[in-house]
Amino acid sequence: MGIINIKGNSIIFQKRDETAVLGPWGKDCLRFRSSPNSKITDENWNLLDQPETKCSIKVVKKRRP
């Protein structure tokens, strides 16, 4: 089972040595990054720079029946 954390305006999923990050990327867009070696680089590679966007993450915990 993996661990989900909220850091700033991103959702981070970690399981064993794998890491996946989902975060805002400009207006009405999300950026998904993942790595099998537990480290995510901040390289933009071939993406165009985007303006900083305001967003919020709301965590809702469901109770098990």
PyMOL Python script that loads the backbone (N, CA, C, O; Angstrom):
from pymol import cmd

cmd.read_pdbstr("""\
ATOM      1  N   MET A   1       0.837  -1.172   0.000  1.00  0.00           N
ATOM      2  CA  MET A   1       0.000   0.000   0.000  1.00  0.00           C
ATOM      3  C   MET A   1       0.884   1.238   0.000  1.00  0.00           C
ATOM      4  O   MET A   1       1.938   1.247   0.636  1.00  0.00           O
ATOM      5  N   GLY A   2       0.467   2.276  -0.703  1.00  0.00           N
ATOM      6  CA  GLY A   2       1.267   3.481  -0.807  1.00  0.00           C
ATOM      7  C   GLY A   2       0.832   4.564   0.162  1.00  0.00           C
ATOM      8  O   GLY A   2      -0.147   4.415   0.893  1.00  0.00           O
ATOM      9  N   ILE A   3       1.584   5.663   0.152  1.00  0.00           N
ATOM     10  CA  ILE A   3       1.320   6.811   1.013  1.00  0.00           C
ATOM     11  C   ILE A   3       1.029   8.017   0.125  1.00  0.00           C
ATOM     12  O   ILE A   3       1.751   8.282  -0.836  1.00  0.00           O
ATOM     13  N   ILE A   4      -0.041   8.746   0.459  1.00  0.00           N
ATOM     14  CA  ILE A   4      -0.390   9.965  -0.265  1.00  0.00           C
ATOM     15  C   ILE A   4      -0.181  11.143   0.671  1.00  0.00           C
ATOM     16  O   ILE A   4      -0.684  11.152   1.794  1.00  0.00           O
ATOM     17  N   ASN A   5       0.572  12.146   0.199  1.00  0.00           N
ATOM     18  CA  ASN A   5       0.837  13.367   0.967  1.00  0.00           C
ATOM     19  C   ASN A   5       0.451  14.574   0.139  1.00  0.00           C
ATOM     20  O   ASN A   5       0.436  14.517  -1.090  1.00  0.00           O
ATOM     21  N   ILE A   6       0.140  15.664   0.817  1.00  0.00           N
ATOM     22  CA  ILE A   6      -0.099  16.946   0.178  1.00  0.00           C
ATOM     23  C   ILE A   6       1.072  17.845   0.552  1.00  0.00           C
ATOM     24  O   ILE A   6       1.357  18.036   1.734  1.00  0.00           O
ATOM     25  N   LYS A   7       1.752  18.400  -0.453  1.00  0.00           N
ATOM     26  CA  LYS A   7       2.872  19.309  -0.202  1.00  0.00           C
ATOM     27  C   LYS A   7       2.678  20.542  -1.075  1.00  0.00           C
ATOM     28  O   LYS A   7       2.758  20.466  -2.301  1.00  0.00           O
ATOM     29  N   GLY A   8       2.425  21.667  -0.439  1.00  0.00           N
ATOM     30  CA  GLY A   8       2.154  22.889  -1.199  1.00  0.00           C
ATOM     31  C   GLY A   8       0.894  22.713  -2.014  1.00  0.00           C
ATOM     32  O   GLY A   8      -0.173  22.460  -1.454  1.00  0.00           O
ATOM     33  N   ASN A   9       0.994  22.843  -3.327  1.00  0.00           N
ATOM     34  CA  ASN A   9      -0.165  22.665  -4.190  1.00  0.00           C
ATOM     35  C   ASN A   9      -0.060  21.390  -5.033  1.00  0.00           C
ATOM     36  O   ASN A   9      -0.609  21.320  -6.133  1.00  0.00           O
ATOM     37  N   SER A  10       0.643  20.392  -4.512  1.00  0.00           N
ATOM     38  CA  SER A  10       0.827  19.133  -5.230  1.00  0.00           C
ATOM     39  C   SER A  10       0.409  17.934  -4.385  1.00  0.00           C
ATOM     40  O   SER A  10       0.469  17.964  -3.155  1.00  0.00           O
ATOM     41  N   ILE A  11      -0.008  16.894  -5.067  1.00  0.00           N
ATOM     42  CA  ILE A  11      -0.328  15.621  -4.424  1.00  0.00           C
ATOM     43  C   ILE A  11       0.822  14.661  -4.740  1.00  0.00           C
ATOM     44  O   ILE A  11       1.193  14.492  -5.901  1.00  0.00           O
ATOM     45  N   ILE A  12       1.381  14.037  -3.705  1.00  0.00           N
ATOM     46  CA  ILE A  12       2.533  13.152  -3.874  1.00  0.00           C
ATOM     47  C   ILE A  12       2.146  11.744  -3.434  1.00  0.00           C
ATOM     48  O   ILE A  12       1.649  11.545  -2.325  1.00  0.00           O
ATOM     49  N   PHE A  13       2.377  10.775  -4.307  1.00  0.00           N
ATOM     50  CA  PHE A  13       2.108   9.367  -4.002  1.00  0.00           C
ATOM     51  C   PHE A  13       3.438   8.624  -3.956  1.00  0.00           C
ATOM     52  O   PHE A  13       4.233   8.718  -4.891  1.00  0.00           O
ATOM     53  N   GLN A  14       3.686   7.885  -2.875  1.00  0.00           N
ATOM     54  CA  GLN A  14       4.928   7.116  -2.743  1.00  0.00           C
ATOM     55  C   GLN A  14       4.617   5.671  -2.390  1.00  0.00           C
ATOM     56  O   GLN A  14       3.787   5.385  -1.527  1.00  0.00           O
ATOM     57  N   LYS A  15       5.302   4.770  -3.077  1.00  0.00           N
ATOM     58  CA  LYS A  15       5.177   3.338  -2.817  1.00  0.00           C
ATOM     59  C   LYS A  15       6.529   2.702  -3.106  1.00  0.00           C
ATOM     60  O   LYS A  15       7.046   2.802  -4.219  1.00  0.00           O
ATOM     61  N   ARG A  16       7.088   2.060  -2.118  1.00  0.00           N
ATOM     62  CA  ARG A  16       8.449   1.506  -2.203  1.00  0.00           C
ATOM     63  C   ARG A  16       9.380   2.606  -2.680  1.00  0.00           C
ATOM     64  O   ARG A  16       9.469   3.646  -2.028  1.00  0.00           O
ATOM     65  N   ASP A  17      10.076   2.416  -3.790  1.00  0.00           N
ATOM     66  CA  ASP A  17      10.983   3.445  -4.309  1.00  0.00           C
ATOM     67  C   ASP A  17      10.334   4.312  -5.384  1.00  0.00           C
ATOM     68  O   ASP A  17      10.998   5.175  -5.959  1.00  0.00           O
ATOM     69  N   GLU A  18       9.058   4.101  -5.663  1.00  0.00           N
ATOM     70  CA  GLU A  18       8.373   4.867  -6.700  1.00  0.00           C
ATOM     71  C   GLU A  18       7.765   6.136  -6.124  1.00  0.00           C
ATOM     72  O   GLU A  18       7.269   6.142  -4.997  1.00  0.00           O
ATOM     73  N   THR A  19       7.806   7.213  -6.908  1.00  0.00           N
ATOM     74  CA  THR A  19       7.199   8.478  -6.514  1.00  0.00           C
ATOM     75  C   THR A  19       6.446   9.050  -7.706  1.00  0.00           C
ATOM     76  O   THR A  19       6.937   9.023  -8.834  1.00  0.00           O
ATOM     77  N   ALA A  20       5.248   9.569  -7.446  1.00  0.00           N
ATOM     78  CA  ALA A  20       4.453  10.237  -8.478  1.00  0.00           C
ATOM     79  C   ALA A  20       3.947  11.551  -7.902  1.00  0.00           C
ATOM     80  O   ALA A  20       3.539  11.609  -6.742  1.00  0.00           O
ATOM     81  N   VAL A  21       3.975  12.613  -8.717  1.00  0.00           N
ATOM     82  CA  VAL A  21       3.555  13.941  -8.274  1.00  0.00           C
ATOM     83  C   VAL A  21       2.538  14.487  -9.280  1.00  0.00           C
ATOM     84  O   VAL A  21       2.761  14.447 -10.490  1.00  0.00           O
ATOM     85  N   LEU A  22       1.421  14.995  -8.759  1.00  0.00           N
ATOM     86  CA  LEU A  22       0.390  15.626  -9.571  1.00  0.00           C
ATOM     87  C   LEU A  22       0.229  17.049  -9.072  1.00  0.00           C
ATOM     88  O   LEU A  22      -0.063  17.270  -7.897  1.00  0.00           O
ATOM     89  N   GLY A  23       0.420  18.024  -9.968  1.00  0.00           N
ATOM     90  CA  GLY A  23       0.346  19.420  -9.547  1.00  0.00           C
ATOM     91  C   GLY A  23      -0.175  20.307 -10.657  1.00  0.00           C
ATOM     92  O   GLY A  23      -0.295  19.868 -11.801  1.00  0.00           O
ATOM     93  N   PRO A  24      -0.491  21.571 -10.328  1.00  0.00           N
ATOM     94  CA  PRO A  24      -1.010  22.502 -11.338  1.00  0.00           C
ATOM     95  C   PRO A  24       0.087  22.901 -12.331  1.00  0.00           C
ATOM     96  O   PRO A  24       1.267  22.965 -11.987  1.00  0.00           O
ATOM     97  N   TRP A  25      -0.334  23.166 -13.567  1.00  0.00           N
ATOM     98  CA  TRP A  25       0.606  23.621 -14.594  1.00  0.00           C
ATOM     99  C   TRP A  25      -0.124  24.604 -15.495  1.00  0.00           C
ATOM    100  O   TRP A  25      -0.705  24.218 -16.509  1.00  0.00           O
ATOM    101  N   GLY A  26      -0.090  25.868 -15.122  1.00  0.00           N
ATOM    102  CA  GLY A  26      -0.798  26.885 -15.885  1.00  0.00           C
ATOM    103  C   GLY A  26      -2.290  26.833 -15.616  1.00  0.00           C
ATOM    104  O   GLY A  26      -2.740  26.162 -14.687  1.00  0.00           O
ATOM    105  N   LYS A  27      -3.053  27.544 -16.434  1.00  0.00           N
ATOM    106  CA  LYS A  27      -4.498  27.611 -16.263  1.00  0.00           C
ATOM    107  C   LYS A  27      -5.156  26.331 -16.781  1.00  0.00           C
ATOM    108  O   LYS A  27      -4.886  25.901 -17.902  1.00  0.00           O
ATOM    109  N   ASP A  28      -6.006  25.736 -15.976  1.00  0.00           N
ATOM    110  CA  ASP A  28      -6.809  24.562 -16.355  1.00  0.00           C
ATOM    111  C   ASP A  28      -5.979  23.370 -16.821  1.00  0.00           C
ATOM    112  O   ASP A  28      -6.391  22.648 -17.729  1.00  0.00           O
ATOM    113  N   CYS A  29      -4.832  23.161 -16.218  1.00  0.00           N
ATOM    114  CA  CYS A  29      -3.972  22.060 -16.647  1.00  0.00           C
ATOM    115  C   CYS A  29      -3.271  21.435 -15.439  1.00  0.00           C
ATOM    116  O   CYS A  29      -2.988  22.114 -14.452  1.00  0.00           O
ATOM    117  N   LEU A  30      -2.998  20.142 -15.533  1.00  0.00           N
ATOM    118  CA  LEU A  30      -2.259  19.424 -14.495  1.00  0.00           C
ATOM    119  C   LEU A  30      -0.978  18.859 -15.082  1.00  0.00           C
ATOM    120  O   LEU A  30      -0.914  18.552 -16.273  1.00  0.00           O
ATOM    121  N   ARG A  31       0.032  18.724 -14.252  1.00  0.00           N
ATOM    122  CA  ARG A  31       1.293  18.112 -14.674  1.00  0.00           C
ATOM    123  C   ARG A  31       1.516  16.871 -13.822  1.00  0.00           C
ATOM    124  O   ARG A  31       1.469  16.931 -12.593  1.00  0.00           O
ATOM    125  N   PHE A  32       1.757  15.752 -14.484  1.00  0.00           N
ATOM    126  CA  PHE A  32       2.016  14.491 -13.790  1.00  0.00           C
ATOM    127  C   PHE A  32       3.464  14.102 -14.040  1.00  0.00           C
ATOM    128  O   PHE A  32       3.919  14.045 -15.182  1.00  0.00           O
ATOM    129  N   ARG A  33       4.185  13.832 -12.945  1.00  0.00           N
ATOM    130  CA  ARG A  33       5.572  13.373 -13.054  1.00  0.00           C
ATOM    131  C   ARG A  33       5.720  12.125 -12.191  1.00  0.00           C
ATOM    132  O   ARG A  33       5.098  12.010 -11.135  1.00  0.00           O
ATOM    133  N   SER A  34       6.549  11.197 -12.652  1.00  0.00           N
ATOM    134  CA  SER A  34       6.790   9.997 -11.844  1.00  0.00           C
ATOM    135  C   SER A  34       8.226   9.535 -12.043  1.00  0.00           C
ATOM    136  O   SER A  34       8.881   9.871 -13.030  1.00  0.00           O
ATOM    137  N   SER A  35       8.697   8.751 -11.071  1.00  0.00           N
ATOM    138  CA  SER A  35      10.056   8.244 -11.122  1.00  0.00           C
ATOM    139  C   SER A  35      10.122   6.913 -10.366  1.00  0.00           C
ATOM    140  O   SER A  35       9.516   6.772  -9.304  1.00  0.00           O
ATOM    141  N   PRO A  36      10.855   5.944 -10.911  1.00  0.00           N
ATOM    142  CA  PRO A  36      10.999   4.670 -10.219  1.00  0.00           C
ATOM    143  C   PRO A  36      12.085   4.698  -9.143  1.00  0.00           C
ATOM    144  O   PRO A  36      12.261   3.703  -8.439  1.00  0.00           O
ATOM    145  N   ASN A  37      12.818   5.802  -8.994  1.00  0.00           N
ATOM    146  CA  ASN A  37      13.922   5.823  -8.030  1.00  0.00           C
ATOM    147  C   ASN A  37      13.730   6.827  -6.893  1.00  0.00           C
ATOM    148  O   ASN A  37      14.715   7.310  -6.335  1.00  0.00           O
ATOM    149  N   SER A  38      12.517   7.142  -6.548  1.00  0.00           N
ATOM    150  CA  SER A  38      12.119   7.962  -5.409  1.00  0.00           C
ATOM    151  C   SER A  38      12.526   9.438  -5.460  1.00  0.00           C
ATOM    152  O   SER A  38      12.287  10.157  -4.490  1.00  0.00           O
ATOM    153  N   LYS A  39      13.124   9.912  -6.539  1.00  0.00           N
ATOM    154  CA  LYS A  39      13.483  11.332  -6.653  1.00  0.00           C
ATOM    155  C   LYS A  39      12.846  11.915  -7.911  1.00  0.00           C
ATOM    156  O   LYS A  39      12.923  11.337  -8.995  1.00  0.00           O
ATOM    157  N   ILE A  40      12.218  13.069  -7.738  1.00  0.00           N
ATOM    158  CA  ILE A  40      11.620  13.788  -8.860  1.00  0.00           C
ATOM    159  C   ILE A  40      12.463  15.037  -9.110  1.00  0.00           C
ATOM    160  O   ILE A  40      12.722  15.805  -8.184  1.00  0.00           O
ATOM    161  N   THR A  41      12.885  15.241 -10.339  1.00  0.00           N
ATOM    162  CA  THR A  41      13.658  16.436 -10.664  1.00  0.00           C
ATOM    163  C   THR A  41      12.705  17.558 -11.066  1.00  0.00           C
ATOM    164  O   THR A  41      11.584  17.291 -11.499  1.00  0.00           O
ATOM    165  N   ASP A  42      13.134  18.792 -10.928  1.00  0.00           N
ATOM    166  CA  ASP A  42      12.319  19.936 -11.307  1.00  0.00           C
ATOM    167  C   ASP A  42      12.608  20.415 -12.724  1.00  0.00           C
ATOM    168  O   ASP A  42      12.303  21.555 -13.073  1.00  0.00           O
ATOM    169  N   GLU A  43      13.189  19.554 -13.529  1.00  0.00           N
ATOM    170  CA  GLU A  43      13.480  19.910 -14.919  1.00  0.00           C
ATOM    171  C   GLU A  43      12.178  20.083 -15.693  1.00  0.00           C
ATOM    172  O   GLU A  43      11.240  19.306 -15.514  1.00  0.00           O
ATOM    173  N   ASN A  44      12.116  21.094 -16.547  1.00  0.00           N
ATOM    174  CA  ASN A  44      10.929  21.313 -17.372  1.00  0.00           C
ATOM    175  C   ASN A  44      11.000  20.542 -18.683  1.00  0.00           C
ATOM    176  O   ASN A  44       9.999  20.421 -19.390  1.00  0.00           O
ATOM    177  N   TRP A  45      12.158  20.030 -19.003  1.00  0.00           N
ATOM    178  CA  TRP A  45      12.401  19.311 -20.250  1.00  0.00           C
ATOM    179  C   TRP A  45      11.852  20.114 -21.419  1.00  0.00           C
ATOM    180  O   TRP A  45      12.402  21.174 -21.718  1.00  0.00           O
ATOM    181  N   ASN A  46      10.816  19.679 -22.086  1.00  0.00           N
ATOM    182  CA  ASN A  46      10.348  20.422 -23.257  1.00  0.00           C
ATOM    183  C   ASN A  46       9.061  21.205 -22.986  1.00  0.00           C
ATOM    184  O   ASN A  46       8.392  21.626 -23.931  1.00  0.00           O
ATOM    185  N   LEU A  47       8.704  21.406 -21.723  1.00  0.00           N
ATOM    186  CA  LEU A  47       7.504  22.160 -21.399  1.00  0.00           C
ATOM    187  C   LEU A  47       7.772  23.658 -21.423  1.00  0.00           C
ATOM    188  O   LEU A  47       8.863  24.105 -21.068  1.00  0.00           O
ATOM    189  N   LEU A  48       6.786  24.423 -21.837  1.00  0.00           N
ATOM    190  CA  LEU A  48       6.892  25.876 -21.800  1.00  0.00           C
ATOM    191  C   LEU A  48       6.643  26.354 -20.375  1.00  0.00           C
ATOM    192  O   LEU A  48       5.823  25.780 -19.658  1.00  0.00           O
ATOM    193  N   ASP A  49       7.350  27.405 -19.965  1.00  0.00           N
ATOM    194  CA  ASP A  49       7.131  27.959 -18.636  1.00  0.00           C
ATOM    195  C   ASP A  49       5.693  28.446 -18.523  1.00  0.00           C
ATOM    196  O   ASP A  49       5.136  29.002 -19.470  1.00  0.00           O
ATOM    197  N   GLN A  50       5.097  28.228 -17.347  1.00  0.00           N
ATOM    198  CA  GLN A  50       3.729  28.634 -17.090  1.00  0.00           C
ATOM    199  C   GLN A  50       3.703  29.603 -15.918  1.00  0.00           C
ATOM    200  O   GLN A  50       4.548  29.521 -15.028  1.00  0.00           O
ATOM    201  N   PRO A  51       2.740  30.518 -15.911  1.00  0.00           N
ATOM    202  CA  PRO A  51       2.645  31.440 -14.772  1.00  0.00           C
ATOM    203  C   PRO A  51       2.226  30.675 -13.514  1.00  0.00           C
ATOM    204  O   PRO A  51       1.552  29.648 -13.595  1.00  0.00           O
ATOM    205  N   GLU A  52       2.631  31.185 -12.363  1.00  0.00           N
ATOM    206  CA  GLU A  52       2.244  30.593 -11.086  1.00  0.00           C
ATOM    207  C   GLU A  52       0.730  30.663 -10.962  1.00  0.00           C
ATOM    208  O   GLU A  52       0.136  31.707 -11.233  1.00  0.00           O
ATOM    209  N   THR A  53       0.110  29.591 -10.564  1.00  0.00           N
ATOM    210  CA  THR A  53      -1.338  29.557 -10.424  1.00  0.00           C
ATOM    211  C   THR A  53      -1.729  29.278  -8.984  1.00  0.00           C
ATOM    212  O   THR A  53      -1.013  28.597  -8.250  1.00  0.00           O
ATOM    213  N   LYS A  54      -2.861  29.807  -8.598  1.00  0.00           N
ATOM    214  CA  LYS A  54      -3.386  29.541  -7.268  1.00  0.00           C
ATOM    215  C   LYS A  54      -4.334  28.355  -7.370  1.00  0.00           C
ATOM    216  O   LYS A  54      -5.187  28.301  -8.256  1.00  0.00           O
ATOM    217  N   CYS A  55      -4.179  27.428  -6.474  1.00  0.00           N
ATOM    218  CA  CYS A  55      -5.083  26.290  -6.436  1.00  0.00           C
ATOM    219  C   CYS A  55      -5.172  25.802  -5.003  1.00  0.00           C
ATOM    220  O   CYS A  55      -4.379  26.194  -4.147  1.00  0.00           O
ATOM    221  N   SER A  56      -6.134  24.955  -4.757  1.00  0.00           N
ATOM    222  CA  SER A  56      -6.274  24.388  -3.422  1.00  0.00           C
ATOM    223  C   SER A  56      -6.603  22.904  -3.543  1.00  0.00           C
ATOM    224  O   SER A  56      -7.179  22.449  -4.531  1.00  0.00           O
ATOM    225  N   ILE A  57      -6.224  22.176  -2.516  1.00  0.00           N
ATOM    226  CA  ILE A  57      -6.467  20.741  -2.461  1.00  0.00           C
ATOM    227  C   ILE A  57      -7.302  20.474  -1.221  1.00  0.00           C
ATOM    228  O   ILE A  57      -6.957  20.903  -0.120  1.00  0.00           O
ATOM    229  N   LYS A  58      -8.387  19.772  -1.409  1.00  0.00           N
ATOM    230  CA  LYS A  58      -9.248  19.440  -0.280  1.00  0.00           C
ATOM    231  C   LYS A  58      -9.232  17.927  -0.097  1.00  0.00           C
ATOM    232  O   LYS A  58      -9.550  17.175  -1.019  1.00  0.00           O
ATOM    233  N   VAL A  59      -8.858  17.488   1.104  1.00  0.00           N
ATOM    234  CA  VAL A  59      -8.796  16.074   1.410  1.00  0.00           C
ATOM    235  C   VAL A  59     -10.054  15.679   2.187  1.00  0.00           C
ATOM    236  O   VAL A  59     -10.360  16.248   3.235  1.00  0.00           O
ATOM    237  N   VAL A  60     -10.771  14.699   1.652  1.00  0.00           N
ATOM    238  CA  VAL A  60     -11.978  14.211   2.306  1.00  0.00           C
ATOM    239  C   VAL A  60     -11.758  12.748   2.644  1.00  0.00           C
ATOM    240  O   VAL A  60     -11.559  11.913   1.762  1.00  0.00           O
ATOM    241  N   LYS A  61     -11.797  12.455   3.927  1.00  0.00           N
ATOM    242  CA  LYS A  61     -11.596  11.072   4.378  1.00  0.00           C
ATOM    243  C   LYS A  61     -12.954  10.408   4.513  1.00  0.00           C
ATOM    244  O   LYS A  61     -13.834  10.898   5.221  1.00  0.00           O
ATOM    245  N   LYS A  62     -13.111   9.287   3.825  1.00  0.00           N
ATOM    246  CA  LYS A  62     -14.360   8.532   3.928  1.00  0.00           C
ATOM    247  C   LYS A  62     -14.232   7.505   5.022  1.00  0.00           C
ATOM    248  O   LYS A  62     -13.202   6.846   5.163  1.00  0.00           O
ATOM    249  N   ARG A  63     -15.276   7.378   5.783  1.00  0.00           N
ATOM    250  CA  ARG A  63     -15.291   6.352   6.816  1.00  0.00           C
ATOM    251  C   ARG A  63     -15.695   5.021   6.209  1.00  0.00           C
ATOM    252  O   ARG A  63     -16.576   4.944   5.353  1.00  0.00           O
ATOM    253  N   ARG A  64     -15.040   3.999   6.667  1.00  0.00           N
ATOM    254  CA  ARG A  64     -15.395   2.660   6.190  1.00  0.00           C
ATOM    255  C   ARG A  64     -16.648   2.180   6.901  1.00  0.00           C
ATOM    256  O   ARG A  64     -16.827   2.435   8.092  1.00  0.00           O
ATOM    257  N   PRO A  65     -17.514   1.489   6.177  1.00  0.00           N
ATOM    258  CA  PRO A  65     -18.762   1.000   6.794  1.00  0.00           C
ATOM    259  C   PRO A  65     -18.501  -0.090   7.804  1.00  0.00           C
ATOM    260  O   PRO A  65     -19.438  -0.607   8.411  1.00  0.00           O
TER     261      PRO A  65
END
""", "prot")
cmd.dss("prot")
cmd.show_as("cartoon", "prot")
cmd.util.cbc("prot")
cmd.orient("prot")
